[in-house]
């Protein structure tokens, strides 16, 4: 939409940020910190107050509640039997950091070096490590690579349940080794998970960054649905929002910054006239900038739940009844302690699938119960499970408009499992998990295999299981790819400027050129930190000279030689 520059905004600020999530909350804090600039955050979602969000163990609730989730789902996935998969994103203060699993993973050094090689100059591991350190408050700092005084509290899981230690020991027995800190210089190995949990509460970016910053007079938040970015020629001058039954114009004196998720950021760009020209014209949208990469390059992590019966009554199965849940909730409300104060993902692993893979390409989440991630369909017995999946699939999908109506949900297609390698990688994940569960460390606990089941062995049988049971790990990214401005598929340049227009940036998981290892909340927060310096025009933090660990025998074996 074009506009003349003499339109009077209903509200205005130097910087207008759309979205208060993992990156948006960070930028709201950093851009307003010195008091020199006015900042306004547009957030459609409501309050994050209450136990459904703040109690870590309640994580399965908010992502399944219309109050807190945008309620998106994929189109029928052609390689998964036409299944439609849930695609949750946070519709609440704190965005997806308020509904996620609170697992904290930075990603591997090799991921960020790949970003730079793909055209995101200045985003190598040496460049981004200082920003990870700036944001963290972590007690894990054995090798000096962790931050210790940042706003984001990160803690290591400490549950005494013996199944966690059995998983880590089994990985060691299988030859993979352990790492004291997978977020330090050595990701590879089995380890205790780290969480964005602080004093028994979810430590979202709303709690870490936004709420303290909102005490400043130069930062404000407005509730409303961002409909489109308004332009004067090629320059972004603000955002139209639906609020109180009317459309209001929020003016941006300096810049508009989209941090609305891998689904909503490309949707907003396209509604605003930035995207594939033919697609925009189909929906009657005036083309401001023809950027074919907008909405493309959609990536995610897909995973399977490999479930085993536990022969001892030590899993969380006995805590799933209403009476036990009530006691857990009461203890949490009174003391912020007990089983309500953890997400129960307290052991993990990052391993390589085969010799010749230079750094981990498989991730494990271990859980001491056999249950779906959304809290449904628990196995009727004590059990444990590993969530496992490949990290770097070559399959790519897209986000497209279904209408020029800003309230219409976008069309989301991940195109999961579209490459033959995806199937081979997942079959290997299943067989590798069986090998790990078969180690001596699990002898005191191992019962029958619940899922896939011991009769599922051949490639064809495993493929059928994968097709029917693979689930999203809820890590969408890549739809506004960062790259060289000369790259026609790139959407933003390495300073997060939208290519082809002025005064508009995108800074969230949508700018990732390729999906990094592990959960995406950590890298998204890092993007908010680094983008803030680009926006303010200050020198980036000095590059790190710390060297990440790569298995010296990576060319010869997938194990520790």
C-alpha positions in Angstrom: 0.0 0.0 0.0 1.5 3.4 -1.0 0.7 6.4 1.1 1.6 10.1 1.2 3.9 11.3 3.9 1.4 13.8 5.3 -0.9 11.2 6.9 -1.2 11.8 10.6 -0.5 8.7 12.7 -2.7 7.8 15.6 0.4 6.9 17.5 4.1 7.1 16.6 7.5 6.1 17.8 11.0 6.1 16.4 11.0 2.3 16.2 7.8 0.2 15.7 8.3 -3.5 16.4 5.6 -6.0 15.4 5.7 -8.9 17.8 6.8 -9.3 21.4 8.3 -12.8 21.1 11.7 -14.3 21.3 13.4 -11.6 19.2 10.8 -8.7 19.5 11.0 -8.5 23.2 14.8 -8.4 23.1 14.8 -5.5 20.6 12.2 -3.6 22.6 14.6 -3.7 25.5 17.8 -3.0 23.7 16.5 -0.2 21.5 14.9 1.6 24.4 17.8 1.1 26.9 19.7 4.3 26.4 16.5 6.5 26.5 17.4 8.2 23.2 14.7 6.5 21.1 11.0 6.0 21.5 9.9 2.4 20.9 6.5 0.9 20.4 5.7 -2.8 20.3 2.6 -4.1 18.6 1.3 -7.3 20.1 -2.0 -9.0 19.2 -2.0 -11.6 22.0 -3.0 -11.2 25.6 -1.5 -11.5 29.0 1.0 -14.3 30.0 -0.1 -14.2 33.6 -1.3 -17.5 35.1 -0.1 -21.1 35.7 -0.8 -22.4 32.2 2.1 -20.4 30.9 4.3 -19.7 34.0 4.3 -23.3 35.4 7.0 -25.2 33.4 5.3 -28.6 33.7 2.1 -27.1 32.1 3.8 -26.6 28.8 1.4 -28.8 26.8 -1.5 -26.6 27.6 -0.8 -23.1 26.1 0.2 -24.4 22.7 -3.2 -26.1 22.5 -5.3 -23.2 23.7 -6.9 -20.7 21.3 -6.2 -18.0 23.8 -2.4 -18.3 23.4 -1.9 -20.0 20.0 -2.5 -18.7 16.5 -4.1 -22.1 15.7 -2.3 -22.7 12.4 -2.0 -26.0 10.8 -0.3 -27.2 7.7 -1.9 -28.1 4.4 -2.1 -31.8 3.8 1.5 -33.0 3.7 1.9 -35.0 0.5 4.7 -37.2 1.8 3.0 -38.0 5.1 -0.1 -39.5 3.8 -1.9 -36.2 3.5 -1.8 -35.5 7.3 -2.3 -32.0 8.5 0.1 -31.2 11.3 -0.3 -28.6 14.0 1.9 -25.5 13.6 1.6 -23.6 16.8 3.0 -20.1 17.3 2.6 -17.9 20.4 -0.3 -15.4 20.4 0.6 -13.9 23.7 3.0 -11.5 25.4 6.4 -13.2 24.9 5.2 -14.9 21.7 6.4 -18.5 21.3 8.9 -18.1 24.2 5.7 -18.1 26.4 4.3 -21.4 25.0 7.5 -23.4 24.0 9.1 -26.3 25.8 11.7 -24.1 27.5 14.6 -26.1 26.1 17.7 -24.0 25.6 20.0 -24.8 22.7 22.3 -22.3 20.9 22.9 -24.5 17.8 26.3 -25.8 16.6 29.2 -23.5 15.6 29.0 -25.1 12.1 25.4 -23.9 11.7 26.4 -20.2 11.9 29.5 -20.6 9.8 27.2 -22.1 7.2 25.0 -19.0 7.5 28.0 -16.8 6.6 29.0 -19.1 3.7 25.4 -18.8 2.4 25.6 -15.0 2.2 24.9 -13.8 5.8 28.2 -12.0 6.2 29.0 -11.2 9.8 26.9 -14.1 11.2 29.6 -16.7 11.6 30.1 -18.5 15.0 32.8 -16.1 15.9 30.4 -13.2 15.3 27.4 -14.6 17.1 29.1 -16.1 20.1 29.5 -12.8 21.8 25.8 -12.1 21.5 24.9 -15.5 23.0 27.2 -14.6 25.9 25.6 -11.1 26.2 22.1 -12.6 26.6 22.9 -15.5 29.0 23.0 -15.8 32.7 24.3 -19.3 33.0 26.1 -21.2 35.7 27.6 -23.5 33.1 30.9 -21.7 32.1 33.5 -24.4 32.2 35.3 -23.3 29.0 34.6 -19.5 29.2 32.1 -19.6 26.3 29.0 -18.9 28.4 27.5 -15.6 29.5 27.0 -15.1 33.3 25.3 -11.8 33.7 22.7 -11.5 30.9 18.9 -11.2 31.3 18.2 -14.8 30.1 18.4 -17.2 33.0 19.5 -20.6 31.9 19.7 -23.6 34.2 20.7 -27.2 33.9 18.1 -29.9 34.7 18.6 -31.5 38.1 15.8 -34.1 38.4 16.9 -37.1 40.5 14.9 -39.6 38.3 17.3 -42.4 37.5 16.0 -42.7 33.9 17.8 -39.5 32.9 21.2 -40.8 34.1 20.4 -44.2 32.5 19.9 -42.4 29.1 23.2 -40.5 29.4 25.1 -43.6 30.6 23.6 -45.7 27.7 24.8 -43.1 25.2 28.3 -43.4 26.7 28.1 -47.2 26.5 27.0 -47.1 22.9 30.3 -45.2 22.2 29.0 -41.6 21.8 30.6 -40.0 24.8 29.2 -37.2 27.0 29.6 -33.4 27.0 29.5 -31.3 30.2 27.8 -28.4 28.3 26.3 -28.9 24.8 25.9 -25.1 24.6 29.6 -24.6 25.2 32.4 -25.3 22.7 31.5 -29.0 22.5 27.9 -29.8 21.5 28.5 -33.4 20.5 27.5 -36.1 23.1 25.0 -37.0 25.7 24.2 -34.4 28.4 21.8 -32.9 30.9 19.4 -30.5 29.2 19.4 -26.8 29.9 16.2 -24.8 30.4 14.9 -21.2 30.3 13.4 -21.7 33.8 14.2 -19.4 36.7 13.1 -19.9 40.3 10.6 -22.5 39.2 9.0 -20.2 36.5 9.1 -20.1 32.7 11.7 -17.5 31.9 10.3 -16.2 28.6 11.6 -13.1 26.9 8.6 -11.3 28.3 9.9 -12.0 31.8 13.6 -11.6 30.9 13.5 -8.5 28.7 10.1 -7.0 28.0 8.5 -6.5 31.4 11.5 -4.8 33.0 11.9 -2.6 29.9 8.2 -1.5 29.9 9.0 0.5 33.1 10.8 3.0 30.8 8.8 6.0 29.6 10.2 5.6 26.1 8.8 2.1 25.6 5.1 1.3 25.1 3.1 -1.7 23.9 -0.1 -1.5 21.9 -2.5 -4.4 21.5 -3.8 -4.9 18.0 -3.5 -7.0 14.8 -0.9 -5.7 12.4 -2.6 -5.6 9.0 0.2 -4.2 6.8 3.2 -2.0 6.6 2.4 1.4 5.2 4.8 2.9 2.7 5.6 6.3 1.2 7.0 5.2 -2.1 9.6 2.6 -1.1 10.0 3.8 2.4 8.2 2.2 5.3 6.5 4.8 7.4 4.5 2.7 9.8 2.0 -0.1 10.4 -1.8 -0.3 10.1 -3.3 -2.2 12.9 -6.8 -3.4 13.7 -7.7 -2.1 17.2 -11.0 -1.6 18.9 -13.0 -2.3 15.8 -11.1 0.3 13.7 -7.9 0.5 11.7 -5.3 2.8 13.3 -2.0 4.0 11.8 1.1 3.6 13.9 3.8 5.8 12.6 7.5 4.9 12.6 9.8 7.9 12.6 12.9 5.8 11.9 12.0 2.1 11.1 9.5 -0.7 11.2 10.8 -4.0 12.5 8.9 -7.3 11.9 9.4 -10.0 14.5 6.2 -11.8 14.1 7.3 -15.4 13.5 8.3 -17.6 10.5 4.6 -17.6 9.6 3.4 -14.1 10.3 6.5 -12.1 9.2 6.3 -13.3 5.6 2.5 -13.0 5.7 2.8 -9.4 6.7 5.5 -8.7 4.0 3.2 -10.1 1.4 0.1 -8.2 2.6 2.3 -5.1 2.4 3.3 -5.7 -1.2 6.7 -7.4 -0.7 7.0 -10.9 -2.1 6.6 -13.0 -5.2 4.9 -10.5 -7.7 2.6 -13.0 -9.4 1.4 -14.3 -6.0 0.7 -10.8 -4.7 -1.2 -9.8 -7.9 -3.4 -13.0 -7.6 -4.7 -11.4 -4.3 -5.0 -7.9 -5.7 -2.0 -6.5 -3.7 0.1 -3.7 -5.2 3.7 -4.8 -5.6 6.2 -2.6 -3.7 9.1 -5.0 -4.2 9.2 -8.2 -6.1 11.1 -10.6 -3.7 10.4 -14.2 -4.7 12.0 -15.5 -1.6 9.4 -14.2 0.8 7.6 -17.2 2.3 9.9 -19.7 0.6 12.7 -21.7 2.2 10.4 -22.9 5.1 12.1 -25.4 7.3 11.4 -27.4 10.5 12.6 -30.2 12.6 10.5 -33.4 12.3 10.7 -36.0 15.1 9.5 -39.4 16.2 8.7 -40.7 19.7 10.4 -44.0 20.4 8.7 -45.4 23.4 9.7 -48.2 25.8 7.9 -49.8 28.8 9.6 -49.1 32.1 9.5 -52.2 34.4 10.0 -50.1 37.6 7.2 -47.7 38.7 9.5 -44.6 38.5 8.3 -42.8 35.4 5.9 -39.9 35.4 3.0 -42.2 34.6 1.9 -42.3 38.2 1.7 -38.5 38.2 -0.8 -38.2 35.3 -4.0 -38.7 37.3 -6.0 -35.7 38.4 -5.2 -36.0 42.1 -1.4 -36.1 41.5 -1.7 -33.2 39.1 -3.6 -31.2 41.7 -0.8 -31.8 44.3 1.9 -30.9 41.8 0.0 -27.7 41.0 -0.5 -26.8 44.6 3.2 -27.3 45.5 4.1 -25.1 42.5 1.6 -22.4 43.4 2.9 -22.3 47.0 6.6 -22.8 46.5 7.5 -22.8 42.8 9.1 -26.2 43.4 8.5 -29.9 42.7 7.4 -31.6 39.6 5.6 -28.5 38.4 8.9 -26.5 38.2 10.5 -28.5 35.4 9.6 -29.2 31.8 10.7 -32.9 32.4 13.0 -32.8 29.4 16.2 -33.2 31.4 18.5 -35.3 29.3 19.5 -35.0 25.7 22.0 -35.8 23.0 23.5 -34.4 19.8 25.2 -37.1 17.7 26.4 -37.7 14.2 24.5 -40.1 11.9 27.6 -41.6 10.2 31.3 -41.2 9.5 32.0 -38.2 7.2 29.4 -35.9 8.9 31.5 -33.2 10.5 29.2 -32.2 13.4 25.9 -33.6 14.9 22.9 -34.0 12.7 20.6 -35.9 15.1 19.1 -34.5 18.3 17.5 -36.5 21.2 15.1 -35.2 23.8 14.6 -37.8 26.6 11.4 -37.9 28.7 10.6 -40.3 31.6 7.1 -41.1 30.4 5.5 -42.4 27.3 3.3 -39.6 26.1 2.7 -37.3 23.2 4.3 -33.8 23.3 0.9 -32.2 23.4 0.0 -34.2 26.6 -2.4 -36.5 24.8 -2.4 -40.3 24.2 -0.2 -41.5 27.1 0.7 -45.1 27.0 -1.3 -47.1 29.7 1.9 -48.1 31.5 5.1 -46.8 33.1 7.4 -45.9 30.3 10.1 -43.6 28.8 10.7 -42.2 25.4 13.2 -40.5 23.2 12.2 -37.8 20.7 14.6 -38.2 17.8 15.0 -36.6 14.4 17.5 -35.4 11.8 18.6 -31.8 12.1 19.4 -30.8 8.5 16.8 -32.1 6.1 17.0 -30.7 2.6 13.2 -30.6 2.3 11.8 -27.1 1.9 8.3 -25.7 2.1 6.5 -22.4 1.9 4.1 -19.9 3.4 1.6 -18.3 1.1 -1.4 -16.0 1.4 -4.9 -17.4 1.2 -6.4 -13.9 0.9 -5.6 -10.2 1.1 -7.7 -10.2 4.3 -5.2 -9.8 7.2 -7.4 -12.0 9.5 -7.1 -14.9 7.1 -4.8 -17.7 8.1 -1.8 -18.3 5.8 -1.3 -21.5 3.8 1.6 -23.4 5.3 3.2 -26.4 3.6 6.5 -27.8 5.0 6.8 -30.5 2.3 8.2 -32.8 4.9 10.0 -36.0 3.8 10.2 -34.9 0.2 13.8 -36.2 -0.2 14.7 -39.8 -0.2 17.5 -39.1 2.3 14.9 -38.0 4.8 13.5 -41.6 4.9 17.0 -43.2 5.3 17.9 -40.7 8.0 14.7 -41.4 10.0 15.2 -45.2 9.7 18.7 -44.7 11.0 17.3 -42.7 13.9 14.9 -45.4 14.9 17.5 -48.2 14.8 20.0 -46.0 16.6 17.5 -45.3 19.4 16.9 -49.1 19.7 20.6 -49.6 20.1 20.8 -47.0 22.8 17.8 -48.3 24.7 19.4 -51.8 24.4 22.5 -50.8 26.4 23.3 -52.2 29.8 22.3 -49.0 31.6 18.7 -49.6 30.8 18.7 -53.3 31.8 17.0 -52.6 35.2 14.2 -50.6 33.5 13.7 -51.9 30.0 10.4 -53.6 29.2 8.7 -54.1 25.8 8.9 -51.6 23.0 5.7 -49.7 22.9 6.4 -47.7 19.7 7.1 -48.6 16.9 6.9 -52.1 18.3 9.4 -54.9 18.0 7.7 -56.4 15.0 8.4 -53.2 13.0 11.8 -53.9 11.5 12.0 -53.8 7.7 12.6 -50.5 5.7 9.0 -50.7 4.4 7.6 -51.2 7.9 9.7 -48.3 9.3 8.7 -46.0 6.5 5.0 -46.7 7.2 5.6 -45.9 10.9 7.4 -42.7 10.0 4.6 -41.6 7.6 2.0 -42.2 10.3 3.8 -40.9 13.3 6.4 -38.2 12.5 5.5 -35.0 14.3 6.8 -31.4 14.0 9.2 -30.3 16.7 7.7 -26.9 16.3 10.8 -25.2 14.9 9.6 -23.3 11.8 12.1 -20.9 10.3 13.7 -19.6 7.1 10.8 -17.8 5.3 12.5 -14.4 5.1 16.0 -15.7 4.4 19.0 -13.5 5.2 21.7 -13.4 2.5 23.6 -11.3 0.0 21.5 -8.5 -1.5 22.4 -9.8 -5.0 20.8 -13.2 -4.2 17.3 -13.0 -5.6 16.0 -15.6 -3.1 17.3 -13.5 -0.1 14.7 -11.3 1.7 16.9 -9.4 4.1 20.5 -8.4 4.0 23.0 -9.2 6.7 21.9 -6.2 8.7 18.3 -7.5 8.6 17.1 -4.8 6.1 14.4 -5.9 3.8 16.0 -5.8 0.3 14.3 -3.5 -2.2 12.7 -1.0 0.3 13.9 1.4 3.1 13.1 1.7 6.7 11.9 -1.9 7.2 13.7 -4.9 8.8 12.8 -8.4 9.8 14.5 -10.0 12.8 13.2 -13.4 14.0 13.6 -17.1 13.1 12.3 -16.4 9.6 15.7 -14.9 8.6 17.7 -18.1 9.3 19.3 -19.2 6.0 19.3 -22.8 7.3 17.8 -24.3 10.4 20.4 -24.7 13.2 20.8 -27.7 15.4 18.3 -28.0 18.2 15.5 -25.8 19.5 15.2 -22.4 18.0 14.3 -20.1 21.0 18.0 -19.5 21.8 19.1 -18.5 18.2 16.0 -16.3 17.8 16.9 -14.4 21.0 20.4 -14.0 19.6 19.0 -12.6 16.4 17.2 -10.0 18.5 20.4 -9.1 20.3 22.5 -8.8 17.2 19.8 -7.0 15.1 19.5 -4.4 17.8 23.1 -3.3 17.3 22.6 -3.2 13.5 19.5 -1.0 14.0 21.2 1.3 16.4 24.2 1.6 14.1 26.7 0.7 16.8 29.8 -1.4 16.2 29.1 -5.1 16.6 30.6 -6.9 19.6 34.2 -8.0 19.0 34.5 -11.4 17.3 35.3 -14.4 19.5 38.6 -16.3 19.0 37.4 -19.4 20.8 37.6 -22.6 18.8 34.6 -25.0 18.8 35.2 -28.7 19.3 34.8 -31.0 16.3 35.3 -34.7 16.7 38.9 -35.3 15.4 37.8 -38.7 14.0 34.6 -37.4 12.3 35.7 -38.7 8.9 36.3 -42.2 10.2 33.4 -42.9 12.7 30.2 -41.6 14.1 31.4 -42.5 17.7 34.1 -41.4 20.0 37.1 -43.4 18.7 
